[in-house]
């Protein structure tokens, strides 16, 4: 019940309330501080040394990627959206969708109660002047 007191009737948080009142877990701040100190101390120089002088190409490449990520940020992740069966996405024109929905509703209810679909919205049908 105390949780409900922190929200209004619509479920919105009241001013001054937090969804995470405890903040970050204990120790996260110290770890971040330590990581910054390492980076500012020897970390950056070591990464640059690895990028330029490591014997293995994969180590040099990984060091360069880390430097670029810190300098420019990580690149946005590419997402690929596919349709049914990993095929291309299929978009149905709005008119065709309206016609099909009207047809389905008509099959399940009273067809006379549904408005007629204009011919220009029905795919494959020619308009008559």
Secondary structure, DSSP 8 states (H G I E B T S, - for coil): -HHHHTB-TTS-B-TT--S-TT-S-TTHHHHHHHHHHHIIIIIHHHHHHHHHH-SSHHHHHHHHHHHHHHHH-----------GGG-------HHHHHHHHHHHHHHHS-GGGS----GGGSTT-----
